[in-house]
């Protein structure tokens, strides 16, 4: 009896545990039961994960579609992503405790569970099934805001996510057709290294799958769903959304396409271009969404570099960024809850009444800037070194630029606009205790990993490489100095942008001495470029709206009831059609 | 694997005559229902008769699994002089589908008729329903081409009357029924003309005999003309684009029970006959079948899948959205069948089954709240999911199946469709399915938004739950949709066997 139970636990995908908890969650009322499930679900999932029997083998299979599906398979690559997701689910759960909304809590956990289940999927079909489930469950978190704007954004989000799923299944079908393979993580014996680059890009269908992953990873030109949907979700929804979808895509890319050169360039572009939008954005949750894309770019780059160092870098960065992006979104969620807005031009000076939230936002900001002794430093160093060793000079510079810019658009700008800066007279309450607790836990992770990186490095896919790096490269003086220089330049960029009024709002008392004038050129070019990009985006959006409107008008003209093809068809016309069809069939029959 | 050969549910005497009893049961019960004292009695008769048919269908399935093909000579007159019923895996599959859907619809009718039909008309309504069922079952089990026409007419006459009854809720049911009457007659006439051509060419009406004689008549103009007439006539009955003009109105304005039953069965029986004629009666490798599939059926089905999905997006009435979506889904089935390989036909039949389950559930859920919703427009259903979650959750699940969301049957069948099309290198058809799936996201999203995210109506307009009598059949369908989505081996086995039977004759 006990043994059957134990074997059942060790062969159940932790994602399914969390999904079951999510279904129960829908019906939970009252603080204590909700807290028990919201925290208990992830804890149970963690227990299931840790009690899993063996790595690198199929722990649960299922026969369907004439194939053997592998529902649960762990190796060192999926383990660290799964762990990050479980931690994020627990933090998100605690963060949501203050408001009772069974639908949001339940779908949030279902979403997290589906993402975790997808991480441990052993084949492409299982991956696809949970891939689609993440799309369907997560859209509810956007719709839960219950505004027409959120509804429209959610629908757009859903369509893009479902398209990604369709591309994935079409790619998987083609790939299976051509190679007979459906296995996503074909692995060696127990305990050996994880299999990466599982998909050969030359095979049919591989491109479709790459694009499917790319859509979820917010590749350039496919990124618009992210900054469209995330800021439109509820204050708790954005936190949960930010954690899973994109990291799942990074996992899938690392598993399928690690070492694909194209990804290096895609990642570099992805790291750089959102910087301008983030610098100039006004809605701080939108700024963070762009920052998230930029961080994802660095991860994609690491995946593209591939090799042990690259995959380690992507995994470590994904782990750390899941937590610090959640921390940043949580601090903005608290502001959203207390003031009803996160527009930089409407808030400011909130540190007087929200001191703890301010502190946590600063910690989150420091982590994204990779200040030494934060998890960002421990994680991003790996990526930067991987790219550096690879000898990709321009890419390395691009990532450096993105890292410095993060200092300006997030580390300084977010706390400054929301909590310091111009006092707009708002005196909101401090965030509720559960929010502070969730942020506190996330902050402990950020600093804890930063102080003792060994903890994280031990869990990385290639443990020996990681520990070797830790012992020889991480804490070298040159590395530390480089990092501090980066921080200073980032701060400088911020100050200059502020000085030349390129930010949406200005604050008196930020004047800069003229001796800095020789540095003007660079930031003004950056600013001009940003402004140009901004206006390009606006023009693009306007044209798209116009074209879209015209297409829609035509469609309505053609398809709406009582118009065009949808008029109630008089029976004579159907009869004529049938005569016509008969003639056509006779014609092809008799010639 | 599932073993049907050990499926014995009825005593041997009954099993021997199961093919006849399958059709005879509802036919006789239809008279009993017409004569019964009140609607309640008629309902019980109706349910028992369709349950009896389902029982006989199960018995037949066991026989088919053991024997391959059953030929049952009516009244002991052997073909070619007598009329025979001839049931293979394809016939057994449709007997199971039609009778089980009828049983569920009949269970639901107790509530549905009370809500919509005047007491005095309920007995006749049930009689018509049983007549329609007997006709459909006859169509799919007879082995005689002309006999199929007779059953086609029996089922159609029942349907015309029952659509017209919808006039008490929606006056537009009358013109819709009239339209369907005219067009249905045109279709049936085309069919019977085609059968006449075949008789002239081959000198027999028995399908098995036709199948053995037609390959020798490859060059016969009469046989080719017969094929054209039969396909277009059946295409009309099956709502093949662009001959679907009658369907949206017929579905939208009929009483709820007929929405459920028609959407699950009526067009399907016509699809059955098309498959039977195209691949079994006519040799599937003959030039005319091949040309018809590639140059007529596949393109029209592709256009249907895209155009009708788009039309569904712009509809304002809930039932019309679903009706247009039905035409699009028939397009999917025909697209798969037009691929004309074993995998394609199996996938088409599988999708047909999935579609029957989900559309019946969707219409059932809408019919379930019909007591408290007076209007027909989408906006009249605002917030129904909030005040009537037990009725509308099945609606949501069924619409997920419509989208092809994993863990529902719709996903399984869509996967099989795509696989079959890839296997035969019909890449454009895969693209059509993909585009149509994205289009369906719009109209499904719109329905779900209205039902679940709009503020609920309060006070006198508050939408109430359907009564238990409607909820039980609704949930049976919903559980089946999920069950077969997770473990679809049974239906897959039946569909694969049906495709083999129709392509290879006797196994």
Contacts between the chains, C-beta under 8 A, distances in Angstrom:
chain1	res1	chain2	res2	distance
A	63	B	489	7.8
A	64	B	412	7.7
A	64	B	486	7.9
A	64	B	487	7.3
A	64	B	488	7.2
A	64	B	489	7.8
A	65	B	412	7.3
A	65	B	415	6.0
A	65	B	416	7.5
A	65	B	419	7.8
A	128	B	406	7.0
A	129	B	406	3.8
A	129	B	407	6.8
A	129	B	411	7.8
A	130	B	406	7.9
A	132	B	405	6.2
A	132	B	406	5.2
A	133	B	405	7.9
A	133	B	406	6.5
A	133	B	407	7.7
A	136	B	400	7.5
A	136	B	405	6.3
A	143	B	449	7.8
A	143	B	453	5.7
A	146	B	453	6.8
A	151	B	449	6.2
A	151	B	453	6.5
A	155	B	442	7.9
A	155	B	445	5.4
A	155	B	449	7.7
A	158	B	441	6.8
A	158	B	445	6.6
A	159	B	438	6.5
A	159	B	441	5.7
A	159	B	442	7.7
A	162	B	403	7.8
A	162	B	437	7.8
A	162	B	438	6.9
A	162	B	441	5.8
A	163	B	438	6.3
A	166	B	434	5.2
A	166	B	437	6.4
A	166	B	438	7.2
A	169	B	415	7.2
A	169	B	418	7.3
A	170	B	418	6.9
A	170	B	430	6.5
A	170	B	434	6.6
A	173	B	415	7.7
A	173	B	418	5.5
A	173	B	419	6.0
A	173	B	422	5.5
A	174	B	422	6.5
A	177	B	419	7.9
A	177	B	422	5.3
A	177	B	423	7.1
A	555	B	310	7.0
A	555	B	314	7.2
A	556	B	314	6.4
A	559	B	310	5.2
A	559	B	311	5.1
A	559	B	313	7.0
A	559	B	314	4.4
A	560	B	314	4.5
A	561	B	314	6.7
A	561	B	315	5.9
A	561	B	316	5.9
A	561	B	317	7.8
A	561	B	320	7.3
A	565	B	307	6.9
A	565	B	311	6.8
A	566	B	311	5.1
A	566	B	314	6.7
A	566	B	315	7.6
A	568	B	249	6.5
A	569	B	245	3.4
A	569	B	246	7.9
A	570	B	245	7.9
A	571	B	179	4.6
A	571	B	182	5.2
A	571	B	183	5.7
A	571	B	245	6.8
A	571	B	246	7.0
A	573	B	245	6.6
A	574	B	183	5.6
A	574	B	236	7.7
A	574	B	242	7.6
A	574	B	243	5.9
A	574	B	244	7.9
A	574	B	245	3.6
A	574	B	246	6.4
A	575	B	182	7.4
A	575	B	183	6.6
A	575	B	186	5.7
A	577	B	242	4.9
A	577	B	243	5.8
A	577	B	245	7.5
A	578	B	183	7.9
A	578	B	186	6.3
A	578	B	187	7.4
A	578	B	190	7.1
A	578	B	232	5.7
A	578	B	235	7.6
A	578	B	236	5.5
A	578	B	243	5.3
A	581	B	232	5.2
A	581	B	235	7.0
A	581	B	242	7.7
A	581	B	243	6.8
A	581	B	296	7.4
A	582	B	190	7.0
A	582	B	228	5.9
A	582	B	229	6.7
A	582	B	232	4.5
A	584	B	296	6.5
A	585	B	227	7.8
A	585	B	228	4.0
A	585	B	231	6.2
A	585	B	232	6.1
A	585	B	292	6.1
A	585	B	296	5.8
A	586	B	224	7.7
A	586	B	225	6.3
A	586	B	228	4.7
A	588	B	288	7.8
A	588	B	291	4.9
A	588	B	292	7.0
A	588	B	295	5.5
A	588	B	296	7.0
A	589	B	224	4.2
A	589	B	225	7.2
A	589	B	227	6.6
A	589	B	228	5.4
A	589	B	288	4.8
A	589	B	291	7.1
A	589	B	292	7.4
A	590	B	221	6.6
A	590	B	224	6.3
A	590	B	225	7.7
